Amino acid sequence: MTNMTRRNFLKSAGVMALAVAAAGVLSGCDSSKNPVMADVEVQYWYESLILGQKQVDDGSYTETVSVVKGGTVKKEQIEETLKKIRTNQGFKLKNEGLTEFDVDWTAEKPVAKIEMVIA
């Protein structure tokens, strides 16, 4: 058995205390508390009787918003653009009760297609 001196005991205790403290600090790096964000292209579409599905003003209102990966686009994120489209183009949301819009995460670049109708 090795002689345990007071000095060696204090060194060992200090190293153990440091290890315990480091483990507590590293647990603060949990990725579930820091969600991964992704840029999502938001497109505004309407149904034309003659042309079928068409982007509002040929896509000039398309914008990019930041969304939690795997999540949805929130209405608050696109509110200003919705107001501009209504004022300048005369379109409104097809379903004005929606507050979140699905994102196609399978596309090469994630995209949310917002359905509009004539106001």
Secondary structure as a PSIPRED ss2 file (coil, helix, strand):
# PSIPRED VFORMAT (PSIPRED V4.0)

   1 M C   1.000  0.000  0.000
   2 T C   1.000  0.000  0.000
   3 N C   1.000  0.000  0.000
   4 M C   1.000  0.000  0.000
   5 T C   1.000  0.000  0.000
   6 R H   0.000  1.000  0.000
   7 R H   0.000  1.000  0.000
   8 N H   0.000  1.000  0.000
   9 F H   0.000  1.000  0.000
  10 L H   0.000  1.000  0.000
  11 K H   0.000  1.000  0.000
  12 S H   0.000  1.000  0.000
  13 A H   0.000  1.000  0.000
  14 G H   0.000  1.000  0.000
  15 V H   0.000  1.000  0.000
  16 M H   0.000  1.000  0.000
  17 A H   0.000  1.000  0.000
  18 L H   0.000  1.000  0.000
  19 A H   0.000  1.000  0.000
  20 V H   0.000  1.000  0.000
  21 A H   0.000  1.000  0.000
  22 A H   0.000  1.000  0.000
  23 A H   0.000  1.000  0.000
  24 G H   0.000  1.000  0.000
  25 V H   0.000  1.000  0.000
  26 L H   0.000  1.000  0.000
  27 S H   0.000  1.000  0.000
  28 G H   0.000  1.000  0.000
  29 C H   0.000  1.000  0.000
  30 D C   1.000  0.000  0.000
  31 S H   0.000  1.000  0.000
  32 S H   0.000  1.000  0.000
  33 K H   0.000  1.000  0.000
  34 N C   1.000  0.000  0.000
  35 P C   1.000  0.000  0.000
  36 V C   1.000  0.000  0.000
  37 M E   0.000  0.000  1.000
  38 A E   0.000  0.000  1.000
  39 D E   0.000  0.000  1.000
  40 V E   0.000  0.000  1.000
  41 E E   0.000  0.000  1.000
  42 V E   0.000  0.000  1.000
  43 Q E   0.000  0.000  1.000
  44 Y E   0.000  0.000  1.000
  45 W E   0.000  0.000  1.000
  46 Y E   0.000  0.000  1.000
  47 E E   0.000  0.000  1.000
  48 S E   0.000  0.000  1.000
  49 L C   1.000  0.000  0.000
  50 I C   1.000  0.000  0.000
  51 L C   1.000  0.000  0.000
  52 G E   0.000  0.000  1.000
  53 Q E   0.000  0.000  1.000
  54 K E   0.000  0.000  1.000
  55 Q E   0.000  0.000  1.000
  56 V H   0.000  1.000  0.000
  57 D H   0.000  1.000  0.000
  58 D H   0.000  1.000  0.000
  59 G H   0.000  1.000  0.000
  60 S C   1.000  0.000  0.000
  61 Y C   1.000  0.000  0.000
  62 T C   1.000  0.000  0.000
  63 E E   0.000  0.000  1.000
  64 T E   0.000  0.000  1.000
  65 V E   0.000  0.000  1.000
  66 S E   0.000  0.000  1.000
  67 V E   0.000  0.000  1.000
  68 V E   0.000  0.000  1.000
  69 K C   1.000  0.000  0.000
  70 G C   1.000  0.000  0.000
  71 G C   1.000  0.000  0.000
  72 T C   1.000  0.000  0.000
  73 V E   0.000  0.000  1.000
  74 K E   0.000  0.000  1.000
  75 K H   0.000  1.000  0.000
  76 E H   0.000  1.000  0.000
  77 Q H   0.000  1.000  0.000
  78 I H   0.000  1.000  0.000
  79 E H   0.000  1.000  0.000
  80 E H   0.000  1.000  0.000
  81 T H   0.000  1.000  0.000
  82 L H   0.000  1.000  0.000
  83 K H   0.000  1.000  0.000
  84 K H   0.000  1.000  0.000
  85 I H   0.000  1.000  0.000
  86 R H   0.000  1.000  0.000
  87 T H   0.000  1.000  0.000
  88 N H   0.000  1.000  0.000
  89 Q H   0.000  1.000  0.000
  90 G C   1.000  0.000  0.000
  91 F E   0.000  0.000  1.000
  92 K E   0.000  0.000  1.000
  93 L E   0.000  0.000  1.000
  94 K C   1.000  0.000  0.000
  95 N C   1.000  0.000  0.000
  96 E C   1.000  0.000  0.000
  97 G C   1.000  0.000  0.000
  98 L C   1.000  0.000  0.000
  99 T C   1.000  0.000  0.000
 100 E E   0.000  0.000  1.000
 101 F E   0.000  0.000  1.000
 102 D C   1.000  0.000  0.000
 103 V C   1.000  0.000  0.000
 104 D E   0.000  0.000  1.000
 105 W C   1.000  0.000  0.000
 106 T C   1.000  0.000  0.000
 107 A C   1.000  0.000  0.000
 108 E C   1.000  0.000  0.000
 109 K C   1.000  0.000  0.000
 110 P C   1.000  0.000  0.000
 111 V E   0.000  0.000  1.000
 112 A E   0.000  0.000  1.000
 113 K E   0.000  0.000  1.000
 114 I E   0.000  0.000  1.000
 115 E E   0.000  0.000  1.000
 116 M E   0.000  0.000  1.000
 117 V E   0.000  0.000  1.000
 118 I E   0.000  0.000  1.000
 119 A C   1.000  0.000  0.000
